[in-house]
Amino acid sequence: MSNTLNRLSAVLSNKQRSIVKIVQVNTDGTTTVEHSDSSQSTVLGDSVANGSAYIEDGRIVGAAPDLPYSELEV
């Protein structure tokens, strides 16, 4: 690998983080969430009861602000 690619890889995180809407907090320590494409999934964690949350690698890592957004395809 080139030195530039090594430096870029060191800066970028391998973890994927996204913002989701909380649909339902389940009793088994998981939460059902809705992604921006309207798909739903179940993630680990129940620390955010409503609103939006950050998820990273299938786990809730904290509350996220409810801000307006738009998606652009490039």
N, CA, C and O atoms as a MOPAC input file, in Angstrom:
PM7 MOZYME 1SCF
protein

 N      0.83600 1    -1.19700 1     0.00000 1
 C      0.00000 1     0.00000 1     0.00000 1
 C      0.87300 1     1.24900 1     0.00000 1
 O      1.98900 1     1.26100 1     0.51800 1
 N      0.32900 1     2.27900 1    -0.59100 1
 C      1.07400 1     3.53400 1    -0.61600 1
 C      1.01000 1     4.21200 1     0.74300 1
 O      0.11400 1     3.94900 1     1.54400 1
 N      1.95900 1     5.07400 1     0.98300 1
 C      2.02200 1     5.80200 1     2.24500 1
 C      0.78200 1     6.67300 1     2.42600 1
 O      0.26700 1     6.78600 1     3.53900 1
 N      0.29900 1     7.28500 1     1.35500 1
 C     -0.89300 1     8.13500 1     1.42600 1
 C     -2.11400 1     7.31900 1     1.81500 1
 O     -2.93000 1     7.77100 1     2.61900 1
 N     -2.25000 1     6.13300 1     1.26100 1
 C     -3.37500 1     5.27500 1     1.60500 1
 C     -3.29200 1     4.82300 1     3.06600 1
 O     -4.31600 1     4.74900 1     3.74500 1
 N     -2.11600 1     4.52800 1     3.54500 1
 C     -1.94100 1     4.15700 1     4.95200 1
 C     -2.33400 1     5.29700 1     5.87700 1
 O     -2.98100 1     5.07000 1     6.89900 1
 N     -1.95800 1     6.49700 1     5.53800 1
 C     -2.31400 1     7.64800 1     6.37700 1
 C     -3.81200 1     7.89400 1     6.34700 1
 O     -4.40300 1     8.20900 1     7.38000 1
 N     -4.44000 1     7.75600 1     5.18100 1
 C     -5.88300 1     7.93700 1     5.08500 1
 C     -6.62100 1     6.86500 1     5.87500 1
 O     -7.60200 1     7.17400 1     6.55000 1
 N     -6.18600 1     5.63700 1     5.81000 1
 C     -6.81600 1     4.54600 1     6.55400 1
 C     -6.70200 1     4.75800 1     8.05600 1
 O     -7.60600 1     4.39300 1     8.80700 1
 N     -5.60200 1     5.34100 1     8.49200 1
 C     -5.41500 1     5.60400 1     9.92000 1
 C     -6.37700 1     6.67600 1    10.41900 1
 O     -6.79100 1     6.64300 1    11.57700 1
 N     -6.73400 1     7.61800 1     9.56300 1
 C     -7.63500 1     8.70000 1     9.94900 1
 C     -9.08600 1     8.23700 1     9.97100 1
 O     -9.84700 1     8.60900 1    10.86400 1
 N     -9.46400 1     7.43200 1     8.99800 1
 C    -10.84700 1     6.98800 1     8.88900 1
 C    -11.13200 1     5.87800 1     9.88300 1
 O    -10.29800 1     5.00400 1    10.11900 1
 N    -12.30600 1     5.92700 1    10.45400 1
 C    -12.72600 1     4.90300 1    11.40500 1
 C    -13.37700 1     3.75200 1    10.66400 1
 O    -14.07700 1     3.97100 1     9.67500 1
 N    -13.15900 1     2.52800 1    11.12500 1
 C    -13.80600 1     1.36300 1    10.53600 1
 C    -15.22300 1     1.19200 1    11.03800 1
 O    -15.99800 1     0.43100 1    10.45800 1
 N    -15.57200 1     1.88300 1    12.09600 1
 C    -16.90800 1     1.76300 1    12.66600 1
 C    -17.88600 1     2.62100 1    11.89500 1
 O    -17.57100 1     3.74100 1    11.49300 1
 N    -19.07900 1     2.08100 1    11.69500 1
 C    -20.11900 1     2.83300 1    11.01400 1
 C    -21.06700 1     3.42000 1    12.04300 1
 O    -21.60800 1     2.70200 1    12.88400 1
 N    -21.26500 1     4.71500 1    11.97500 1
 C    -22.16800 1     5.39800 1    12.90100 1
 C    -23.28400 1     6.03800 1    12.08500 1
 O    -23.04300 1     6.63600 1    11.03600 1
 N    -24.50600 1     5.90200 1    12.58400 1
 C    -25.62900 1     6.53700 1    11.90700 1
 C    -26.63700 1     7.02100 1    12.93800 1
 O    -26.59800 1     6.63400 1    14.10600 1
 N    -27.53700 1     7.87400 1    12.47800 1
 C    -28.59200 1     8.40400 1    13.33600 1
 C    -29.89800 1     7.72000 1    12.95500 1
 O    -30.24100 1     7.62600 1    11.77600 1
 N    -30.61900 1     7.24700 1    13.96100 1
 C    -31.87600 1     6.52700 1    13.75300 1
 C    -32.95400 1     7.10900 1    14.66200 1
 O    -32.65400 1     7.78000 1    15.64900 1
 N    -34.20600 1     6.84400 1    14.31800 1
 C    -35.34700 1     7.22400 1    15.16500 1
 C    -35.71900 1     6.03600 1    16.03200 1
 O    -35.74000 1     4.90000 1    15.55800 1
 N    -36.01000 1     6.28900 1    17.29800 1
 C    -36.43100 1     5.23200 1    18.21300 1
 C    -37.89200 1     4.90300 1    17.93000 1
 O    -38.74500 1     5.79100 1    17.91600 1
 N    -38.17600 1     3.61100 1    17.70400 1
 C    -39.54900 1     3.16100 1    17.49000 1
 C    -40.10300 1     2.58300 1    18.77200 1
 O    -41.19500 1     2.95100 1    19.20500 1
 N    -39.34300 1     1.66600 1    19.39000 1
 C    -39.81800 1     1.01000 1    20.60400 1
 C    -38.62900 1     0.47900 1    21.39500 1
 O    -37.70800 1    -0.11400 1    20.83300 1
 N    -38.66000 1     0.69900 1    22.70100 1
 C    -37.65700 1     0.11400 1    23.59700 1
 C    -38.21400 1    -1.20900 1    24.09500 1
 O    -39.28700 1    -1.24600 1    24.69700 1
 N    -37.49900 1    -2.28300 1    23.85000 1
 C    -37.95700 1    -3.62200 1    24.21200 1
 C    -37.50900 1    -3.99000 1    25.61900 1
 O    -36.57500 1    -3.38800 1    26.14800 1
 N    -38.16700 1    -4.97200 1    26.23000 1
 C    -37.87200 1    -5.35400 1    27.61000 1
 C    -36.61000 1    -6.19900 1    27.73900 1
 O    -36.13300 1    -6.42000 1    28.85200 1
 N    -36.06200 1    -6.67600 1    26.62500 1
 C    -34.87600 1    -7.53300 1    26.69000 1
 C    -33.56400 1    -6.77000 1    26.51000 1
 O    -32.52900 1    -7.38300 1    26.24800 1
 N    -33.59100 1    -5.45100 1    26.64400 1
 C    -32.37100 1    -4.65700 1    26.51500 1
 C    -32.04700 1    -4.25300 1    25.08600 1
 O    -30.94500 1    -3.77900 1    24.81200 1
 N    -32.98800 1    -4.43400 1    24.18000 1
 C    -32.80300 1    -4.01500 1    22.79400 1
 C    -33.80300 1    -2.91500 1    22.45200 1
 O    -34.74000 1    -2.65000 1    23.20500 1
 N    -33.58700 1    -2.29100 1    21.31800 1
 C    -34.46800 1    -1.21800 1    20.86500 1
 C    -34.73700 1    -1.39800 1    19.37400 1
 O    -33.82400 1    -1.68500 1    18.60000 1
 N    -35.98700 1    -1.22900 1    18.98500 1
 C    -36.34400 1    -1.23000 1    17.57000 1
 C    -36.19000 1     0.19400 1    17.06000 1
 O    -36.72800 1     1.13000 1    17.65100 1
 N    -35.45500 1     0.35900 1    15.96300 1
 C    -35.16500 1     1.68600 1    15.42400 1
 C    -35.54500 1     1.74700 1    13.95000 1
 O    -35.65500 1     0.72400 1    13.27500 1
 N    -35.74400 1     2.97800 1    13.46700 1
 C    -36.05400 1     3.20300 1    12.05700 1
 C    -34.94100 1     4.02400 1    11.42200 1
 O    -34.56400 1     5.07900 1    11.93300 1
 N    -34.42000 1     3.53300 1    10.30600 1
 C    -33.34600 1     4.20200 1     9.57500 1
 C    -33.92500 1     5.23700 1     8.61800 1
 O    -35.14000 1     5.30000 1     8.43200 1
 N    -33.07200 1     6.04000 1     8.01500 1
 C    -33.53400 1     7.11000 1     7.12200 1
 C    -34.21800 1     6.58400 1     5.86600 1
 O    -34.98300 1     7.31400 1     5.23600 1
 N    -33.95900 1     5.33100 1     5.48700 1
 C    -34.63200 1     4.75300 1     4.31700 1
 C    -35.93100 1     4.04100 1     4.69200 1
 O    -36.47800 1     3.29100 1     3.88300 1
 N    -36.42800 1     4.26400 1     5.89900 1
 C    -37.66700 1     3.70800 1     6.45800 1
 C    -37.58000 1     2.23300 1     6.81500 1
 O    -38.59200 1     1.64000 1     7.18900 1
 N    -36.40400 1     1.61800 1     6.71300 1
 C    -36.25700 1     0.23900 1     7.17700 1
 C    -36.10500 1     0.23900 1     8.69100 1
 O    -35.66700 1     1.22600 1     9.28200 1
 N    -36.46700 1    -0.86500 1     9.30500 1
 C    -36.36100 1    -0.99100 1    10.76000 1
 C    -35.41300 1    -2.12200 1    11.11000 1
 O    -35.27400 1    -3.08900 1    10.36100 1
 N    -34.76400 1    -1.98900 1    12.25500 1
 C    -33.90300 1    -3.04900 1    12.76200 1
 C    -33.90500 1    -2.99900 1    14.27800 1
 O    -34.35600 1    -2.02700 1    14.88400 1
 N    -33.40000 1    -4.05300 1    14.87300 1
 C    -33.28500 1    -4.13100 1    16.32300 1
 C    -31.81200 1    -4.02400 1    16.68100 1
 O    -30.97500 1    -4.74300 1    16.13500 1
 N    -31.50300 1    -3.12000 1    17.60500 1
 C    -30.12400 1    -2.89000 1    18.02300 1
 C    -30.00600 1    -3.10700 1    19.52700 1
 O    -31.00500 1    -3.08800 1    20.24700 1
 N    -28.78900 1    -3.31200 1    19.98900 1
 C    -28.54400 1    -3.49000 1    21.41800 1
 C    -28.57300 1    -2.15200 1    22.13500 1
 O    -28.12100 1    -1.14000 1    21.60000 1
 N    -29.10400 1    -2.15500 1    23.33900 1
 C    -29.14000 1    -0.95000 1    24.15700 1
 C    -30.53800 1    -0.41700 1    24.33500 1
 O    -31.39300 1    -0.54800 1    23.46000 1
 N    -30.75500 1     0.19100 1    25.49500 1
 C    -32.05700 1     0.77700 1    25.79400 1
 C    -31.91500 1     2.09100 1    26.54800 1
 O    -32.80200 1     2.47700 1    27.30900 1
 N    -30.79100 1     2.77900 1    26.33300 1
 C    -30.52000 1     4.00000 1    27.09400 1
 C    -31.25000 1     5.22500 1    26.55600 1
 O    -31.35200 1     6.22700 1    27.26400 1
 N    -31.76200 1     5.17700 1    25.32600 1
 C    -32.50200 1     6.30100 1    24.75100 1
 C    -33.94700 1     5.86500 1    24.60100 1
 O    -34.24200 1     4.91700 1    23.87300 1
 N    -34.85300 1     6.55500 1    25.28900 1
 C    -36.25500 1     6.12800 1    25.32100 1
 C    -37.07300 1     6.63600 1    24.13700 1
 O    -37.98600 1     5.94400 1    23.68600 1
 N    -36.76800 1     7.82900 1    23.62400 1
 C    -37.51800 1     8.36500 1    22.48400 1
 C    -36.65200 1     9.35800 1    21.73000 1
 O    -35.58000 1     9.74400 1    22.19600 1
 N    -37.12100 1     9.76400 1    20.57300 1
 C    -36.36400 1    10.70500 1    19.75400 1
 C    -35.40200 1     9.99600 1    18.83800 1
 O    -35.74700 1     8.98500 1    18.22400 1
 N    -34.20000 1    10.51800 1    18.74100 1
 C    -33.17900 1     9.97000 1    17.85400 1
 C    -31.97900 1     9.49100 1    18.66200 1
 O    -31.74800 1     9.93100 1    19.78800 1
 N    -31.22600 1     8.58000 1    18.05800 1
 C    -30.04800 1     8.03700 1    18.72800 1
 C    -28.95000 1     7.76700 1    17.71500 1
 O    -29.21100 1     7.53700 1    16.53400 1
 N    -27.71300 1     7.79900 1    18.20100 1
 C    -26.58000 1     7.36500 1    17.39900 1
 C    -26.42900 1     5.86300 1    17.59800 1
 O    -26.49400 1     5.37800 1    18.72700 1
 N    -26.22700 1     5.12200 1    16.51000 1
 C    -25.88900 1     3.70500 1    16.64400 1
 C    -24.55000 1     3.47500 1    15.96300 1
 O    -24.22300 1     4.09200 1    14.94900 1
 N    -23.79700 1     2.57600 1    16.54900 1
 C    -22.47800 1     2.23900 1    16.02500 1
 C    -22.30000 1     0.73800 1    16.15900 1
 O    -22.35700 1     0.20000 1    17.26500 1
 N    -22.08600 1     0.06300 1    15.04800 1
 C    -21.90100 1    -1.38700 1    15.03600 1
 C    -23.03500 1    -2.12800 1    15.72800 1
 O    -22.79300 1    -3.08500 1    16.46400 1
 N    -24.28600 1    -1.68800 1    15.49600 1
 C    -25.44500 1    -2.38700 1    16.03300 1
 C    -25.74200 1    -2.11400 1    17.49100 1
 O    -26.50700 1    -2.85200 1    18.11200 1
 N    -25.14800 1    -1.05900 1    18.05700 1
 C    -25.38200 1    -0.68800 1    19.45800 1
 C    -25.72200 1     0.79300 1    19.55400 1
 O    -25.19400 1     1.61400 1    18.80400 1
 N    -26.60200 1     1.11800 1    20.47800 1
 C    -26.89500 1     2.52700 1    20.74800 1
 C    -25.73700 1     3.09700 1    21.55600 1
 O    -25.35000 1     2.53600 1    22.58200 1
 N    -25.18400 1     4.22200 1    21.08600 1
 C    -24.07100 1     4.84000 1    21.80200 1
 C    -24.46500 1     6.15600 1    22.46000 1
 O    -23.67600 1     6.72500 1    23.21500 1
 N    -25.67000 1     6.65100 1    22.18900 1
 C    -26.11000 1     7.87000 1    22.84400 1
 C    -27.24800 1     8.54300 1    22.10300 1
 O    -27.61600 1     8.15600 1    20.99400 1
 N    -27.78900 1     9.55600 1    22.74500 1
 C    -28.89500 1    10.31800 1    22.15300 1
 C    -28.35700 1    11.24400 1    21.07800 1
 O    -27.23800 1    11.74900 1    21.17300 1
 N    -29.17200 1    11.45900 1    20.05300 1
 C    -28.81600 1    12.36800 1    18.96000 1
 C    -29.84900 1    13.48200 1    18.89700 1
 O    -31.01300 1    13.26100 1    19.23400 1
 N    -29.44900 1    14.66700 1    18.47400 1
 C    -30.41800 1    15.76800 1    18.36000 1
 C    -31.38900 1    15.50600 1    17.22000 1
 O    -31.02500 1    14.90100 1    16.21200 1
 N    -32.62200 1    15.96100 1    17.38000 1
 C    -33.62900 1    15.85500 1    16.32700 1
 C    -33.51300 1    17.08000 1    15.42300 1
 O    -34.16700 1    18.09800 1    15.65100 1
 N    -32.68500 1    16.97000 1    14.40800 1
 C    -32.45800 1    18.08200 1    13.49000 1
 C    -32.99400 1    17.73200 1    12.11400 1
 O    -33.00200 1    16.55800 1    11.74200 1
 N    -33.44300 1    18.71700 1    11.34700 1
 C    -33.88000 1    18.42400 1     9.98500 1
 C    -32.68100 1    18.02100 1     9.12400 1
 O    -31.55700 1    18.46400 1     9.36000 1
 N    -32.93400 1    17.18100 1     8.13000 1
 C    -31.86300 1    16.75800 1     7.24700 1
 C    -32.42300 1    16.49500 1     5.86300 1
 O    -33.63400 1    16.37300 1     5.67700 1
 N    -31.54100 1    16.41300 1     4.91200 1
 C    -31.92200 1    16.02400 1     3.56400 1
 C    -30.81500 1    15.14900 1     3.01200 1
 O    -29.65400 1    15.26400 1     3.40700 1
 N    -31.19300 1    14.26400 1     2.08300 1
 C    -30.23000 1    13.36100 1     1.47700 1
 C    -30.02800 1    13.74700 1     0.02300 1
 O    -30.98500 1    14.05500 1    -0.68900 1
 N    -28.78900 1    13.72900 1    -0.40800 1
 C    -28.44400 1    14.02900 1    -1.78500 1
 C    -27.70200 1    12.84100 1    -2.37100 1
 O    -26.80600 1    12.28200 1    -1.73900 1
 N    -28.07900 1    12.46300 1    -3.57800 1
 C    -27.34000 1    11.40900 1    -4.26700 1
 C    -26.34000 1    12.07900 1    -5.19100 1
 O    -26.66600 1    13.02600 1    -5.90700 1
 N    -25.13400 1    11.57800 1    -5.16100 1
 C    -24.07500 1    12.13300 1    -6.00300 1
 C    -23.70200 1    11.12000 1    -7.04900 1
 O    -22.82500 1    11.37700 1    -7.87300 1

